[in-house]
Amino acid sequence: MKDIVLGHKAERDALLEQDFIPRQGITEARKALDKDLIKVIIGPRRAGKSVFALQLLQGLHFAYLNFDDERLVNIADYDDLLKAIIQVYGDTRCFLFDEIQNLQRWELLVNRLQRRGYNLILTGSNSKLLSAELASHLTGRYLQFQILPFSFTEFLKAKDFVLDESIGLKAKQGILLAHLDQYLFSGGFPEVVVKGVDQQGYLKTLFDGILFKDIVKRYKVRHPQRLYDLGLYLLTNHSNEFSLSRLKTFLDFKSVHTVENYFVYLKEAFLVFDTERFSFKVREKMKSPRKVYGYDTGMIQAVKFRTSPDRGRLLENLVATNLLRTRSEFYYYKTKDGKEVDFVIKEGLEISELLQVAYEMSSDPQLEKREMGALLKGAKELGCDNLTLLTWDQEGERIVNGKKVRILPVWRWIVSP
């Protein structure tokens, strides 16, 4: 056991010597480091959870164990493990447990250490494990931080692109848009952004690994090919409405219940997320179709059926993931005459903003009329006058039927504080 812990210590030390892109949220997380609560870091595999934890603990003495190591999965005696940790690290009071969900009955060890006053940082790639299960096992004694693939702002830092007052220059905006185009199609997984690994092969392999190693193994899925078909279909049809009954029929599942279970597995593994259709009536909201998005546009491009790139839907997906990062409460909306508003932003009990996404409008007056019409109709029905139309690079303002619509390039909306 001691040799295993020594190997993990060497892994930790090697990681600490590397240079990392500072992750968003690290400052707030450090403020919570001394609190008497377990710190939980969740997110997709390979999105940078371990690096975030290392940045959080930089300069401190802490023990590190990575439970992706199969030798640690079926430990019967936790005291042997603790003995080995103390032998290697001394009497440290701070532990970082990576991918803790792989340890059998992990909550027993975590609870015991927390009662003894240890400062615990956990990472995991399964949202159910580190939300519903943590809530029941740890009864509120934890803080949770979500780490996703690089945001566009982090992507720009990785490319040494500085956002300053010179961004007003057209030439610099051209370089920024080139970066945004790359980000739209390659995504934000650190290995792709920083190390330049082949996006297609790496992200396709990652997708397959999450499906067949994580989900199938953890939930003992009896029909892995059906799970794969569902994941592929949802990512291919990102930024579109779906319903479980339609998925059952289209993909020839035997029951809606199975579709629902598989969909939940995909969500818990951070492959897809969904939004509800907004309604003031709870029953109507629950019965309406939802919209599905991928966590990373690069993975969408790597695994989807080979169709021509749909920049408009990819841009909408990018906006959705950015709203997810900011922890906004958001929905989509269908007006009474069937027009769609891409995003309804809600703050407390109030609707604070309506967002519409259109890649390019200048060459298509009909498209502009349609997108503006949906916003204006939604504004009337929902009682919201804060209207924004996000585009690739257009900027300005329109006054339509007495209502003001801001037109912003997506990059400016993303990098705005």
N, C-alpha and C positions, 0 to 999 in steps of 0.2 A: 504493500500500500504506500509506503514511504517513497518508493521509486516512482510510482505514478504521480504523486503529489510533486516530487522534484521535477518531473517532466513538465508538469503544468506550470510550475514556477518559471522554468526556462522559457516556456511559451509566453508567459506574462511579461517577462523581462525583455524579450525580443520585441514584443508589441509596443512596450513603453518607449523603446528607442526610436520608433518610427515617427515621422511627421504626419499629422492628421489634419484634415479640414475641420475647423471648429463647427460643431453642430448647433443648430438653432435650439434654444431651450436649455443650453448647458448652464447658463448663468442662474436661471431660476432653479434648476435642479440642485446646484451647489448650495443655494440658500437653505434647501431642505435636508442637506446631508447630515446635519447634527441632530435632527429631530429623532425622537424615540419611536420611529416607525420604519417598517421594512420598505425599502425603495425597490419598486418593480418597474422594469423596462421591457416593454413588449413591442412587437413589430415583426415584419416579414423576415424570413431567413436571409442572411447576407445583406441586410439593409444598414448595418452599422451599429447594432445594439451593444456589442462588446466594446467597440471603440468609444461609443458614448459613455459607457460605464468607466472605461479607463480614463477618459478625459475628466469625468466626474471625480475620480479618485486620485488624480495626478498629484504627486507630492506627499501622499499619505502612505502609511505602511499597511498593506492589506494582503490577505490570502486569496488565491484565485484557483477555482476548479471549473473545468469545462465538462459538463455532463453529456456532451456529444461523444465522449470517450466511452466505448461500449464496456470497458472494464469497470466502470463506476455505476452502471445502470442497475445491477441487481445486488447491491451491497446489502448484506443482512445485518451487519453490526455497525451502526453509526459511530459508536465509541471508537472503533478501530480507525475510522476515517478521521475523526477529530484528533485522535492521538497522533496520526501521521501529519496532519496540518500543523499541530503545535511543534512537532519535531522539526519540521522544515522552516516554519515562519516565526517560531517563538510564540510568545503570549500575545498575539495580535487580537484585537477586539473587532476587526472589520473583515468581513468575508464577501467576496464576489463570486456568486454561483451562476455560471453561464449555462443557458438552456436547461434550467432546473426541471422542466416538465418531463425530462427523460428519466429522472430518478424515481424509482418505485417508492410510493408513500412519502414523497418529498416533504409534505406538509408537517409530518411528525418531527423531522429534523429541524425545519425552519421554525416551528413553534417553540421547540425546546431552546434553540439558540436565542430566539427573541426574548423569551422569558429570562434568560440568563444575562440579558443586557448587551448582546452583540449587535453591532451595526451591520445589517444585512442588505446587500444589493443583489437582486435576482434579475436575470433576463430570461425571456421565453418567446417562442415563435408561435404560440397558440393562444388566441385571445380568450377562449373559453377557460382554459386552465388558469390564466392570470387575470380573470375578472370574476366570473360566476363561482369558480372553485375557490379562488382566493377569498372572495367575499364570505363564503361559508366557513372556510377553514381558519381564516385569520380575523374574522369579525371586525373589519374596519381598521386593523392595525397596520395599514400600509398606504403608501403614496404611489401612484401609477404615472409613468411617463411613456408616451408612444413615440417610437422612432420609425420613420418611413424612409424609403430611398431619398437621395438628395433632392431638396427643393431646387427650384431654378436659381434662387439666390446662392445656395450652397454650390450648385453647379458652376456658377460664374466665379466663385472663389477658387474652385478647383482649376479653372481655366485662367486664373490670374487676371480676370477682367474686373476692373475697379469701377464701381458706380460712384461718380462724382459730378460736379457741375458741368463737366465737358460732355455729359450725356445729351445735352441739347444740340450738339453737333451732329449733322446728318451722317457723316462718315462713321462716327462712333456708334450711332444707332444701327447702321448697316452691319457692323461687326456684332453688335448685340443680337440682332435678328438672326444672323448666321448661327450664333450659339443657341438661340431659342429653337431654331429649326433642327439642329442636332439633338437638342434635349428632347424635343417632341418625338423624335423617331428612335433615339437610343435610350431614353429614360435616365433614371438617376441612381441605379445601383452602383455603389462605390467601385466595385471591380471594373465595371465598364467605363465609368467616368475617369477614375484616377489611373488605373493600370492599362486601360485601353484594350481589355480582352475582347475577343470577338463577341459582339452582342448577340448575334443569332444563335450561335452554338451555346454560349454560356447561359443565356436566359431560358432557352428551350430546355437545357439540362436541369436548370434550377426548377423550372415549372414541373418537369417530370418527377424530380426528386421530392418536391413538396407533396405532390399527389400520391406517388407510390410508396415513398418511404415514411412520410409523416402521417398523412391522412389514412391511407389504406391500412398501415400497420397499427396505428393508434386506435382506429375505430373498427378494425376487422371487417373492412368493406368486402362484401361478397361478390360484387360485380365491379371490379376496378375499371374495366373498359367503359362502363356506363358513366362512372365518375369522371373519367377522362373526357368523354364526349360532352358532358355537361359543362366542364370547365372550359373546353375549347370553344363550345358554342357561345357561352356567355362572354368570353373575352373577344371573340370575333364580332359579337353584336353589342359591344359596349356602347354606352350613351343612348341606348334604346330601351323602350318599355318591354316588360316581360311579365308573365304570370306563370305560376306553377302548373296550372292546368294546361296551358299552351305548351310548356316545356315537356310535360308528360306525353302529350299527343305527338309533338314533333320528333322527340327523341325516342319514342316507343318505350317509355317506362311502364311498368305494370301498375304503379300507384302514384298518386300525388304525394303521399306520405314519404315515399322513397326519394322523390325529387326534392322535397323540402329538407329531408335529412342531409342529402348530398350537398344541397345549396348551403346549408348551415356549416357543413364541414369546410367548404371552399371559403366561406367568409371567415371562419375561425382561424384558418391558415393564412389569412391576409392575401388571398389571391383576387377576391372581388369584394365590393361593397355595394349597397343599394340605397336608393332614396325613395321616400314615399311621395305620392301625389298629395299636394296640400289641399285640405278642406277644413272648413270650420266645424264639420260634422265628423265625429270620430268614426262612426260606422262606415261612412262613405270613404274616408281615408284608408281604412283597413281593407275594404273590398276592392279598391282601385288597383290597377297594375302599378308595379314599381319600375324604376329605371336602374340599370346595372352599370357599374364602372369598374375598371381595373385599377389597382394601386399604382401601377407603373406603365406609362405608355410604351416604354421600350419592350417590356414583356409582352404587351398586347401585340406589337409589331412582330415579335419573334415567334409567337405561337399561333397567331390567327390564320385562318384559311387565306391562301394567297389571292387576295383581291387587290385592286388598285387602292392606293392610300387615300383615305378620306380625312383630309386635314381638318375639316369642320368638326367631325365627331371626336378626333384626337384632341383638338383644342378644347372642346367641351369637357372631355375627360380630364384634361390638365387643370381646368378651372375647378372641377369637382374635387380633385385630390388636394388642391390648394385650400379649398374651403374645409376639407377634412383636417388639414394640418392646423388651421386656425381654430379648430373645434367649434366652428359655427354650426348653428342649427339651421339646416337648409332642406328644401323640398323642391319638387318641380310642380307645375300647375297647368291645368287644362281649362281654358275659358269655356263659357257656356256654348260657344259656337265652334269649339274644337281647336282653337289656337293654343300653341304650347309656349309657356314661359319656362326657360331652362332652369332658373334657380329663384326660389323665394327664400330670402334670408329673414330669419325670425330672431328677435332679441326679447327674451321674456315673453310677454303676451302680445307684443307688437310685431308687425311685419315692418322691417326696417329698410329693405331694399329689394328690388326686382332686377335680376341680371339676365341678359340675353347674350348668347355667344354666336357670332357669325364670322367665319374666317375672312371673307372678303366681300365687300358690297359695291365698290365703286363702279364695277363694270356691269352690274345687274340691278337696275332700278326696281324691278319686281321683287327681288330678294330683300332689298332695303325696306320696301313697302310692307312686305310680309313680317319681317322681324320687328319693325316699328309698330305695326298693327297689333302684334301679340303683346308687346310691352304695354301699349296704351290700353288695350282691352283688359289686360290683367290689372293694370293700375286702377281702372274704374271699378272692377269687381272686388278687388282686395283692399281698396282704399289706401293705396301707397303711391306717393308722388316722387320717391327717390328711385329714378330709373337710370340704368346703366347698360349700354350696349358695348360688349367687348369684341374687338376685332384683332386682326393680325398686326396692322401698323397704322390704322386710321385713327385720327384724334380730332375732336371738335365738339360741337353741341348742336342739337336740333330743337327747335320749338315747333311741336306738332299738336294741333288742336289745343293750344294754350298750355301744354305740358312740356317741360324741359327734359330732354334725354341727353345724358352725357355719353360721348363716344370715346372710349379709351382703348389703346393697344393693350393686349393682355400683359405684356412685359411690365408696363408701367403700373398696372393694377396689382401685379404680383409683388413687385419690389416696394410698393408704397407701404409706409409704416402703418 
